[in-house]
């Protein structure tokens, strides 16, 4: 028996909301560290952030745009709550024996500029990705691969443009900024191409589930 067969679509919707939200919060924590990939600097958030777009594709394909939008907005609110909790925790005075305050602040703290960039990029990119999936499905329901990749390319492209432009404009040469935008969008899109067989299999299993 498949692991999906013991759930209904309604039950799995709640589980996908949990995966989506957890992946978003984790990606924003690890995005504070960068790594070098073929001479291009990328935030470590790209490791898990594509999972958000894969779940986004599943939600839009199976449940429709409105239900996908609810989880996108839920993810936004939960991430905002997490950021508020981080900053309150950083602000609270630590006991004298605690030696990790500075490291804690570096990892979980963030500048207002990067927070604004992250929130706007996430909302625009995620909503465009979901909307593109639905529009392309009406145009041709049989081309799932085409829908997944094109919607991700649009969503990831806008996400990268907004986040990097707002977050880093003026801090590096324009050429490096453009290269970073293109590299991040392509990295995430290639990631989804690689895991497409898994995305397709999950969508097929979920579609076959009973509604309630």
MOFEN-V135017 format. One record per residue. N is the residue number from 1. OMEGA is omega as a letter, one per 40 degrees, with the letter a starting at -180 (999 if undefined). Layout:
<<N	OMEGA> <N	OMEGA>>
This chain:
<<1	i> <2	i> <3	a> <4	a> <5	i> <6	a> <7	i> <8	i> <9	i> <10	i> <11	a> <12	i> <13	i> <14	i> <15	i> <16	i> <17	i> <18	i> <19	a> <20	a> <21	i> <22	a> <23	i> <24	a> <25	i> <26	a> <27	a> <28	i> <29	a> <30	i> <31	i> <32	i> <33	i> <34	i> <35	a> <36	a> <37	a> <38	i> <39	i> <40	i> <41	i> <42	i> <43	a> <44	i> <45	i> <46	i> <47	a> <48	a> <49	i> <50	i> <51	i> <52	a> <53	i> <54	i> <55	i> <56	i> <57	i> <58	a> <59	a> <60	a> <61	a> <62	a> <63	i> <64	a> <65	a> <66	i> <67	i> <68	a> <69	i> <70	a> <71	i> <72	i> <73	i> <74	i> <75	i> <76	a> <77	i> <78	i> <79	i> <80	i> <81	i> <82	i> <83	i> <84	i> <85	i> <86	a> <87	i> <88	i> <89	i> <90	a> <91	a> <92	a> <93	a> <94	i> <95	a> <96	a> <97	i> <98	a> <99	a> <100	a> <101	a> <102	i> <103	i> <104	a> <105	a> <106	a> <107	a> <108	i> <109	i> <110	i> <111	i> <112	a> <113	a> <114	i> <115	i> <116	i> <117	a> <118	a> <119	a> <120	a> <121	a> <122	a> <123	a> <124	a> <125	a> <126	a> <127	i> <128	i> <129	a> <130	a> <131	i> <132	i> <133	a> <134	a> <135	a> <136	i> <137	i> <138	a> <139	i> <140	a> <141	a> <142	a> <143	a> <144	a> <145	i> <146	a> <147	a> <148	a> <149	a> <150	i> <151	i> <152	i> <153	i> <154	a> <155	a> <156	i> <157	i> <158	i> <159	a> <160	a> <161	a> <162	a> <163	a> <164	a> <165	a> <166	a> <167	a> <168	a> <169	a> <170	a> <171	a> <172	i> <173	a> <174	a> <175	i> <176	i> <177	i> <178	i> <179	i> <180	i> <181	a> <182	a> <183	a> <184	a> <185	a> <186	i> <187	a> <188	i> <189	i> <190	i> <191	a> <192	i> <193	a> <194	a> <195	a> <196	i> <197	i> <198	i> <199	a> <200	a> <201	a> <202	i> <203	i> <204	a> <205	a> <206	i> <207	a> <208	a> <209	i> <210	a> <211	a> <212	999>>
